Amino acid sequence: MANTDLSVSRSTATRQAAVPAPARFDAATEERLDRLDHEATRHVEDARPAKTRDGYAADWRAWLRFCSEAALPPAAVRSGTLVAFVECCWHQPARTPKPGSPPGKLTAPTAIDRRLSGIVVTARRQLKLQLQLQPDVAEEARALLKAKTKSLAKTEERRGRGPAPALLVRHMDKIAAALPRTGSAYGTWP
């Protein structure tokens, strides 16, 4: 039987009441659990690719610059500040042009969206004691970015490097030729 009016049924309420609250343990157990949490976080950080760590660090530096220019504390990762950050990034060049060269293209929407993710992830990790972010804190900023991206279709403005070239069969042939002929997990190559 479907619950079409989206009200809470008795069985749902019973199941929700049956979920126990998080337990508090004695001090020694809490210390062990905290140490395991810390070790798990460190393990995940160590397994994260260097490019991802570098990207998050660059995103955070961009956030710190924005906060400095806007006279905001770095912990002000909120819906409104992320919208303002998107607006600021929208008018930024993708890369700093070299002296004497023409101005570069503006930042691509995908780069801005990735930067939002880097800021939120870093804020959750670095400021976790001072800041509890909503899961959808960047929702409004992403909605603004989506609207701006749609408006690009109506203009001649180009952002970023454009679409990547297609991977063709001749490229895959070169890749396959460079692979070793033995040692595959699925047996040997013909």
N, C-alpha and C positions, 0 to 999 in steps of 0.2 A: 504494500500500500504506500503510495507516494504522499509525502507531506507537501502538498502544493501551496499552502498558504505560508510556508516558511516559519511557522510557529514552532516553539519547542515542545516536542511531545513528552509524555511522561517517561518513556524509556530513555530519551536523550537526557532528561534532567536527572534520572537515576544514574545513568552512566557517568555524567559529569560529577555528581556528588560522590561517586565511588572512587574517583581519582584522588589518591592521598596527596597531601601537601608535602613539599620538600622537607625532609627530616633534618634536624640538627643533631649533631653527634658530639661526643665528648671531645675535648680540646686536642688530644693526641690524634684521633681519627680525622678531625677537621684539618689538622696540620698535614697529615699524610695525603688527604684528598686535595688540598691546595697545592702540594708539591707535585702530585700527579697531573693536576690541571696545568701547572706551569710547564712541566716537562712535555705534555702533549702539545701545548702552544708552541714551544720551542721546536719540537719535532716537525710540526707543520711548517713553521717558518723556514727551517733548514731545508725542507724538501721543496719549497717554493723556488721556481726558476729565478736566476739572477736578473733576467730581463724584467720579470714581473716586479721584483723588489725595487729595481731601478725606476721602473715606470711609476710605481706607487710613490716613491720618494720624489720624483719630479712633479707628480700631481700635488703632493702635499706642499712642495715649495711654491707652486703656482697659487695654491690656496693661501699660504702665508703672505705672499705678495699682495694678493687681492685684499686680504684682511687688513694688512698694513695700510694700503691705499684708502680703504673704506673706513679706517679707524674702528675695526671690529676685533674682538678677541678671537683667536683661532678656534676656541671651543664653540663658537657661534654657528655650528653646523646645523642649520635649521632650514625649513622649507623656503622661507623668504630670502635668506642669504644665498642659498643654492640657486634660486631663480636669478638673483642679481649677478651671481658668478657666471651663469650661462649667458646672460646679457653681455657681460664684460668680455667673455671668451668669444662671443659671436663676432665681435669687431676686431679681434686680434689676428695678426698674420700667423699662418701656420708655422713659419720659421722666420727667424730674423734674417732679413735680406743682407747680403754682403754689400759692403760699401761700393757704390757706383752701379749696382745692378738694379733692375726694375723692382718695384715692390712685389713681394711674394703673394701667393694666393692666401685667402682667408682660411681660418681653421675649419676643417671638415666637421660636420655634425657628429660623425662617429667618434672622432677624437675628443670632442667635448663630452659626449656621453661616457666614454671610457674614463675621462678625467673625473667626472662626477663619481663614478664607481670607486676610483682610487682614493678620492677624498673621504667618502663614506667609510670605506674599509679601514683606512688609516685612522680616522677619527674614532671608530669603534675600538680599535686595538690600542692606540696610544692614549686616548683620553677616557678609557672605560670607567675609571673611578669617578671622573667628574661629569660624565656625559652618558646618558642612555638615549640612543637614537631610536625613533620609530622605524619599523621595517620599511615603510614607504616614504622616508624623509625626502627623497629626491623625486617623488612622483610629479609634483608640480613643475619642477625644473625640467624634467623629461618631457612633460606635456608642452611646455614652451618650446623646447628644442624641436619637438615633432611638428609643431605649428610653423616654426621658422623654416624647417626643412621642406614642408609642403609648399611654402611660399616661394622657395627657390625654383620650383618647376615653372613658375609664371615669369621668372626673370631670366636674364642671360648670365647671371652670376655663377661662377664656378668656384668650388671650394675643394681643398685637398688635392690629391694627385689624380683623382678620377678612378674609374673601375680598374681593377687589376686585369692584365691580359689573360686570355683563356689558356688553360693548360691543354695543349694539343697532343695528339698521338705521337708525333715526332719527339716531343719533350719527354713523354713517358718512355719511349724507346731508349732515349739517352740515359734516363734514370735507371732503367732495367739493365742496360749494358754496364753501368758502373757498379751494380750490386755484385757481391761475391756469388759464385756459382754453387758453393757448398755451405753447409753450416746453417741452413734454414731450419726453423722449428718445424716446418712442414715437409722435410725431406730435402733432396737435392734438386737443383734446377736442371732442366733438360739440357 
